[in-house]
Amino acid sequence: MLLTLLVPLGIGGGLAIPPLTSAMLESVPGERAGLASGVLSAARQFGGALGVALLGALIADSAHFMTGMWISLIIGAAVLAATTLGVALFLPGRPKPTAHRPAGTADHRSRPMP
């Protein structure tokens, strides 16, 4: 049962890192790529250590191991969902919704400056 729960977690984590790194590096100027990469790596390491410490405390009781494991996985899924929503809403460079313009009207930004 434990293997069934942890294998998708490991695969998902491995598949998430390359697009996460790509999105981070595309959202910063080229001269700050090293800094962005370092911040991403530090945040990932800190999150991993914090997750192991906090969620590991839930499963430490051997009498209720599976209950603690289920609670840990539910908390992890909730944090992942909240993070995904936050990234989807606030990632820099995301196209902003535009106001509807009637057909045939020009956008004032497309006119040359006098």
C-alpha positions as CSV (number, residue, x, y, z in Angstrom):
1,M,0.0,0.0,0.0
2,L,2.8,2.4,0.9
3,L,4.6,1.7,-2.3
4,T,1.5,2.4,-4.3
5,L,1.1,5.8,-2.6
6,L,4.8,6.9,-2.8
7,V,5.7,5.9,-6.4
8,P,3.4,8.4,-8.1
9,L,4.7,11.1,-5.7
10,G,8.3,10.4,-6.7
11,I,7.4,10.3,-10.4
12,G,5.4,13.5,-10.2
13,G,8.2,15.3,-8.3
14,G,10.7,14.3,-10.9
15,L,8.5,15.4,-13.8
16,A,7.7,18.8,-12.2
17,I,11.3,20.0,-11.7
18,P,12.3,20.7,-15.4
19,P,9.1,22.8,-16.2
20,L,9.4,24.6,-12.8
21,T,13.0,25.5,-13.6
22,S,12.1,26.6,-17.1
23,A,9.2,28.8,-15.9
24,M,11.5,30.4,-13.3
25,L,14.3,31.1,-15.7
26,E,11.9,32.5,-18.4
27,S,10.3,34.9,-15.9
28,V,13.6,36.8,-15.1
29,P,16.0,38.7,-17.2
30,G,19.0,36.8,-18.5
31,E,21.5,38.5,-16.2
32,R,19.6,37.3,-13.1
33,A,19.3,33.6,-14.2
34,G,21.9,32.5,-11.8
35,L,20.2,34.2,-8.9
36,A,16.8,32.8,-9.9
37,S,18.2,29.3,-10.2
38,G,19.8,29.6,-6.7
39,V,16.6,30.9,-5.2
40,L,14.6,28.1,-6.7
41,S,17.1,25.5,-5.5
42,A,17.2,26.9,-2.0
43,A,13.4,27.1,-1.8
44,R,13.1,23.5,-3.1
45,Q,15.6,22.3,-0.5
46,F,14.0,24.3,2.3
47,G,10.5,23.0,1.4
48,G,11.7,19.4,1.2
49,A,13.4,19.7,4.7
50,L,10.3,21.4,6.2
51,G,8.0,18.8,4.6
52,V,10.0,15.9,5.9
53,A,10.2,17.4,9.4
54,L,6.5,18.3,9.7
55,L,4.9,15.5,7.8
56,G,7.4,13.0,9.3
57,A,6.1,14.0,12.7
58,L,2.6,12.8,11.7
59,I,3.8,9.3,10.8
60,A,6.3,8.9,13.6
61,D,3.8,7.0,15.8
62,S,4.2,3.4,14.7
63,A,0.8,2.4,16.1
64,H,-0.9,4.8,13.7
65,F,1.5,4.8,10.8
66,M,-1.0,4.5,8.0
67,T,-3.3,7.1,9.5
68,G,-0.4,9.5,9.7
69,M,0.6,8.7,6.2
70,W,-2.9,9.4,4.8
71,I,-3.0,12.7,6.7
72,S,0.4,13.6,5.4
73,L,-0.5,12.8,1.8
74,I,-3.7,14.8,2.1
75,I,-1.9,17.8,3.5
76,G,0.7,17.5,0.8
77,A,-1.9,17.4,-1.9
78,A,-3.7,20.5,-0.5
79,V,-0.4,22.4,-0.3
80,L,0.4,21.4,-3.9
81,A,-3.1,22.5,-5.1
82,A,-2.8,25.8,-3.4
83,T,0.7,26.4,-4.8
84,T,-0.4,25.4,-8.3
85,L,-3.3,27.9,-8.1
86,G,-1.0,30.6,-6.8
87,V,1.5,30.1,-9.6
88,A,-1.3,30.0,-12.2
89,L,-2.7,33.3,-10.9
90,F,0.5,35.3,-10.1
91,L,3.3,34.0,-12.4
92,P,5.0,37.0,-14.1
93,G,4.5,37.1,-17.8
94,R,1.1,35.6,-17.7
95,P,-1.1,37.2,-20.4
96,K,-3.5,39.7,-18.8
97,P,-7.1,39.7,-19.9
98,T,-7.9,42.5,-22.3
99,A,-11.1,44.5,-22.5
100,H,-13.4,43.8,-25.4
101,R,-13.1,46.3,-28.3
102,P,-15.6,46.6,-31.1
103,A,-14.4,45.4,-34.5
104,G,-12.6,48.0,-36.5
105,T,-11.4,50.1,-33.6
106,A,-7.6,50.5,-33.3
107,D,-5.6,49.9,-30.1
108,H,-4.1,53.2,-29.0
109,R,-0.8,51.4,-28.3
110,S,-0.4,50.4,-32.0
111,R,-0.3,54.0,-33.2
112,P,3.2,55.5,-33.8
113,M,4.3,58.2,-31.4
114,P,4.2,61.8,-32.9
